[in-house]
Amino acid sequence: MKILVTGAGGFIGRHVVEEFVQLGRAVRATDLPARDLSQAAALGAEVVPGDLLNPDDVRGLLEGITHIVHCAATFNLGLPFETCLRVNRDAACLLCDEAGKRGLEQFLHLSTGGVYGGSVYTPMREDHPHHPPDAYSLSKEAGESAIVHRMREYGVPLTVFRPTAVYGPYSTYIAGAFYVLPSILRYYGIRKLPSFKGGKSLTLVHVKDITGAIAFCLDNPDAFGEDFNLAEDKPLVAGEFFDFLYGLFDIDVAFRLPYPKMLIEGAAKLALKLPAPVSFGPLNRVLERMWDAIVAECDLVKALKPHFDQDFMYFMLGNHYLDSSKLRGIGYVSRYPTCLEGLGETIEWYRKERWLP
């Protein structure tokens, strides 16, 4: 067995490489030539840079490979649809076609829970209707559909994973929004903030539960031809999440307000109608200047960038509670059943690595 891990220089891909190397599997790690694959090399993986949009590169990458874990994707909610589609669908199609011709033993594909869009019912199971709301999710939906069609045509066993919002060491995109802002507030002396009573339901997933699920499904007949949500066992409501996040940054709850569902959803809908540079551009520029000053003052590694993209507003609409019981039903046991077990550990990693003060 030899496993090709695409996107191995990215947040999730590097953790997948580590998971399989620690399990004693032979791993070939690939990403664009400009990406840093030194961690994969240090772990003992075979490192072969390549461009998945280049047919010659794809053919070379698959020599001697029996399994593919496809993590490579463009994940940026601010990118145009055409850019996302080129990577998240077109590159996946090239990879699938080459895999199909070679008769690989299994293709494991990382999609996204974003394909569901707003919840029609809660919690969202794998049979939930797909209404992807943003360019990234639309492109991932197109990629997933193309992969399913091709793998069925070639007769290659396929397993699809749809993770909810992912957290854990090395995350930069989500961390730039949810960890940097409270760090800025705390640095400038904010000790108390208001929170909410109740609110919308949400689930996160620790990156180690993504790698654990992928490893569990490798060569597992119960996972052939199946799709699985990847999410915590139990959801939190918005108020609980804010309370816990505040505590990780030594910020107390000043008072709690009833969750203003109509106000928040109305503001989100308004923000989505505005031109992107108008909606969050000025705020992001101010936050970046503040964060750059903190990075210099505290001698931090400049790995994170505070930002809020317009498409974040879709997360303000409805619940984002994915049901992961299907995967648990075939025997997978979550490493982090809720973010209450994993977020504190994650924040400590960021501080140890000097990504946060």
C-alpha positions in Angstrom: 0.0 0.0 0.0 1.2 3.5 -0.8 -1.0 6.6 -0.2 -0.8 9.8 -2.1 -1.9 12.8 0.1 -2.6 15.9 -2.0 -2.5 19.3 -0.4 0.1 18.0 2.0 1.5 21.5 2.7 -1.9 22.8 3.9 -3.6 22.8 7.3 -5.4 19.5 7.0 -3.1 17.8 4.6 0.0 18.0 6.9 -2.0 16.4 9.7 -3.1 13.6 7.3 0.5 12.9 6.4 1.5 12.8 10.1 -1.4 10.4 10.9 -0.4 7.9 8.2 3.3 8.1 8.8 2.7 7.4 12.5 0.6 4.4 11.5 3.5 3.0 9.5 2.0 3.6 6.1 4.0 4.5 3.1 3.1 8.1 2.1 3.8 10.3 -0.9 3.1 13.9 0.0 2.4 16.4 -2.7 1.5 20.1 -3.1 2.4 23.0 -5.4 6.1 23.5 -5.7 5.9 26.8 -3.8 4.3 25.2 -0.8 6.5 24.1 2.2 6.6 20.3 2.4 9.6 20.2 4.9 7.4 18.9 7.7 6.3 16.0 5.5 9.9 15.2 4.6 11.0 15.4 8.2 8.3 12.9 9.1 9.7 10.5 6.6 7.1 10.8 3.8 8.2 10.8 0.2 7.9 14.4 -1.0 7.0 15.0 -4.7 5.8 18.6 -5.5 3.4 18.9 -8.4 0.5 20.8 -10.0 -2.7 18.9 -10.1 -3.8 21.0 -13.1 -0.8 19.6 -15.1 -1.6 16.2 -16.6 2.1 15.2 -16.8 2.6 16.0 -13.0 -0.6 14.0 -12.2 0.7 10.9 -14.1 4.0 11.1 -12.3 2.4 11.5 -8.9 0.3 8.3 -9.3 3.2 6.0 -10.2 3.1 3.1 -7.6 0.1 4.6 -5.7 -2.7 2.4 -4.4 -4.8 4.9 -2.4 -5.4 8.7 -2.7 -6.5 11.1 0.1 -7.5 14.2 -1.8 -7.2 17.2 0.5 -6.0 19.8 -2.0 -8.4 22.7 -2.4 -8.6 26.4 -2.6 -10.2 27.5 0.7 -10.8 31.2 0.8 -14.3 32.6 1.1 -13.2 35.8 -0.6 -12.1 34.2 -3.9 -14.2 34.4 -7.1 -16.1 31.3 -8.2 -14.0 30.7 -11.3 -10.8 30.5 -9.3 -12.3 28.1 -6.8 -13.7 25.9 -9.6 -10.4 25.5 -11.4 -8.8 23.9 -8.3 -11.8 22.4 -6.5 -13.3 20.7 -9.6 -11.0 20.7 -12.6 -7.9 19.5 -10.7 -9.9 16.8 -9.0 -11.2 15.6 -12.3 -7.7 15.2 -13.7 -6.7 13.3 -10.6 -9.8 11.0 -10.8 -9.3 10.2 -14.4 -5.7 9.1 -13.9 -6.7 7.2 -10.7 -9.5 5.4 -12.7 -7.2 4.4 -15.5 -4.8 2.8 -13.0 -7.5 1.0 -11.0 -6.6 2.4 -7.6 -7.9 0.6 -4.6 -9.7 3.6 -2.9 -10.2 7.3 -3.4 -10.9 9.3 -0.2 -12.1 12.8 -0.9 -12.4 15.7 1.5 -15.4 17.8 0.5 -17.2 20.3 2.9 -20.3 20.5 5.0 -20.8 23.8 3.2 -22.5 22.0 0.4 -25.6 21.8 2.5 -26.0 25.6 2.9 -28.6 26.7 5.4 -30.3 23.9 7.3 -33.7 22.7 6.1 -33.8 20.5 9.2 -31.5 20.1 12.2 -29.2 18.2 12.7 -28.1 17.9 9.0 -27.6 14.3 7.9 -25.8 13.2 4.8 -29.1 13.1 2.9 -29.7 16.8 3.6 -30.5 18.8 0.4 -27.5 20.6 -1.1 -27.8 24.4 -1.4 -24.2 25.7 -1.4 -24.4 29.4 -0.6 -20.9 30.8 -1.6 -18.3 30.4 -4.3 -16.1 28.0 -2.3 -19.0 25.7 -1.4 -20.4 25.8 -4.9 -17.0 24.8 -6.3 -16.7 22.0 -3.8 -20.1 20.7 -4.6 -19.2 20.7 -8.3 -16.0 18.8 -7.5 -17.7 16.3 -5.3 -20.4 15.6 -8.0 -17.7 15.1 -10.6 -15.6 12.8 -8.4 -18.7 10.6 -7.5 -19.6 10.3 -11.2 -16.1 9.4 -12.3 -15.3 7.0 -9.6 -18.5 5.2 -10.2 -17.7 5.0 -13.9 -14.2 3.6 -13.2 -15.3 1.3 -10.4 -12.9 2.7 -7.9 -14.2 2.6 -4.2 -14.9 6.2 -3.1 -15.3 7.6 0.4 -16.4 11.3 0.7 -16.0 13.4 3.9 -17.9 16.6 4.6 -16.4 18.4 7.6 -17.9 21.3 9.3 -15.7 24.2 10.4 -12.3 22.8 11.3 -10.0 23.9 14.1 -6.6 22.7 15.4 -2.9 23.5 15.2 -1.7 25.2 12.0 -5.1 26.6 11.0 -4.7 30.1 9.7 -7.9 31.0 7.9 -10.4 30.3 10.7 -7.9 31.3 13.4 -7.5 34.7 11.7 -11.1 35.5 12.5 -11.8 33.7 15.7 -8.5 33.9 17.6 -6.9 37.1 16.5 -9.9 39.4 17.4 -10.1 38.3 21.1 -6.3 38.6 21.3 -6.5 42.2 20.0 -9.3 43.0 22.5 -7.4 41.5 25.4 -4.2 43.2 24.4 -5.9 46.6 24.5 -7.3 46.0 27.9 -10.8 44.7 27.2 -11.7 42.4 30.2 -15.4 42.0 29.8 -17.8 41.5 26.8 -21.5 40.8 26.5 -22.6 37.3 25.6 -25.9 35.6 24.6 -28.4 33.3 26.1 -29.0 30.4 23.8 -28.7 31.0 20.1 -28.2 29.0 17.0 -26.7 25.5 17.2 -23.3 24.8 15.7 -20.7 22.0 15.5 -17.0 22.3 14.9 -14.5 19.5 14.3 -10.9 19.1 15.4 -8.4 18.4 12.6 -7.3 15.2 14.5 -10.9 13.8 14.1 -10.6 14.4 10.4 -7.4 12.5 10.1 -8.7 9.8 12.5 -11.8 9.4 10.4 -9.8 9.1 7.2 -7.5 6.5 8.7 -10.5 4.6 10.0 -12.1 4.5 6.6 -8.9 3.5 4.7 -9.5 0.0 3.2 -12.7 -0.3 5.3 -15.5 -1.9 3.2 -18.1 -0.2 5.4 -16.9 3.1 4.0 -16.8 2.2 0.3 -19.3 4.2 -1.7 -20.3 6.2 1.4 -20.3 9.9 2.4 -19.8 11.0 6.0 -20.3 14.2 7.9 -17.3 15.1 10.1 -18.5 17.0 13.2 -18.5 16.8 17.0 -20.8 14.4 18.7 -22.7 17.2 20.4 -23.5 20.8 19.3 -23.0 24.0 21.3 -25.4 27.0 21.1 -23.9 30.4 20.2 -24.0 31.6 23.8 -22.1 28.6 25.1 -19.5 29.0 22.4 -18.9 32.7 23.1 -18.7 32.1 26.9 -16.1 29.3 26.4 -14.1 31.3 23.8 -14.0 34.4 26.1 -12.6 32.2 28.9 -9.7 31.0 26.8 -8.6 34.6 26.4 -9.3 35.6 30.0 -12.3 37.7 29.1 -15.3 37.7 31.4 -18.9 37.8 30.5 -20.3 41.3 31.4 -23.9 40.3 30.9 -26.0 38.0 28.7 -28.6 39.1 26.2 -31.3 37.0 24.6 -29.9 35.9 21.3 -31.0 38.5 18.7 -31.8 36.1 15.9 -33.7 38.5 13.7 -31.1 41.3 14.2 -28.1 39.1 13.4 -29.7 37.5 10.4 -31.0 40.8 9.1 -27.5 42.3 9.4 -26.0 39.3 7.7 -28.4 39.6 4.8 -27.6 43.3 4.4 -23.8 42.7 4.5 -24.2 40.1 1.7 -25.9 42.6 -0.5 -23.1 45.2 -0.2 -20.1 45.2 -2.5 -17.4 43.1 -0.8 -14.8 45.9 -0.5 -17.5 48.0 1.3 -18.8 45.4 3.7 -15.5 44.3 5.4 -12.7 46.0 3.6 -12.3 49.0 6.0 -12.7 46.8 9.1 -10.0 44.3 7.9 -7.6 47.1 7.1 -8.0 48.5 10.6 -7.6 45.1 12.2 -4.5 44.3 10.2 -2.8 47.5 11.3 -3.6 46.8 15.0 -2.5 43.2 14.7 0.8 44.1 12.9 1.6 46.4 15.8 0.9 43.6 18.3 3.0 41.1 16.4 6.0 43.5 16.4 5.5 44.5 20.0 5.3 40.9 21.3 7.8 39.5 18.8 5.3 37.0 17.4 5.5 34.8 14.3 3.4 36.6 11.6 1.4 33.5 10.6 -2.1 34.8 11.2 -4.0 37.6 9.5 -7.2 39.1 10.9 -9.9 39.1 8.4 -13.6 38.8 7.9 -14.9 37.8 4.4 -18.4 38.7 3.2 -19.2 35.0 2.8 -18.7 34.5 6.5 -22.2 36.0 6.8 -23.8 32.8 5.5 -22.8 31.2 8.8 -25.0 33.8 10.6 -28.1 32.4 8.8 -29.7 29.3 10.4 -28.1 26.5 12.3 -24.9 24.8 11.3 -25.3 21.5 13.2 -24.0 18.5 11.3 -25.0 15.0 12.4 -22.0 12.7 12.5 -23.8 9.6 13.8 -23.4 7.7 10.5 -19.6 7.5 10.9 -19.9 6.6 14.6 -22.5 4.0 13.5 -19.7 2.0 11.7 -17.4 2.2 14.7 -15.5 5.5 14.7 -14.9 7.0 18.1 -14.4 10.7 18.3 -11.1 12.0 19.7 -12.7 15.4 20.6 -16.4 14.9 21.1 -16.9 18.6 21.6 -14.7 21.7 21.2 -14.7 22.0 25.0 -12.1 19.3 24.9 -10.0 20.7 22.0 -10.1 24.4 21.8 -8.1 25.2 24.9 -5.4 22.8 23.8 -5.4 24.4 20.4 -5.0 28.0 21.8 -2.1 26.8 23.9 -0.4 25.4 20.8 -0.7 28.8 19.1 0.7 30.6 22.2 3.6 28.1 22.4 4.4 28.6 18.8 4.2 32.4 19.2 1.4 32.7 16.8 -0.7 34.4 19.5 0.5 36.6 22.5 
